[in-house]
Amino acid sequence: MKVYVESNFVLELALLQRWADSCDEILKLAERGDIELRVPAYALAEPYDTLVRRGRERKRLKQELDRELGQLARTAVYSERVRGFDAVTTLLVVSAAGA
């Protein structure tokens, strides 16, 4: 039996999203030879484009957040609270690299 997958299948696996386990089961079926997995070229090109775009967006968002948080940090009332955002901006950098 031939099973055709599309770009969301690839994204689920690449990003370990909600349905990654189900997609992994499909891969195992193909590895055992129970099915013949078909992956159209667009199903690889679209996820690649999505990952690159998300990475760019997260980098841009981090830069904007850094700029705004820097402005807030100049105000005594907010300077202490701004430090709590370090984890968020770090997450954006890490996710942009692996997005």
Secondary structure, DSSP 8 states (H G I E B T S, - for coil): -EEE--HHHHHHHHHT-TTHHHHHHHHHHHHHTSSEEE--THHHHHHHHHHHHHHHHHHHHHHHHHHHHHHHHTSHHHHHHHGGGHHHHHHHHHHHHH-
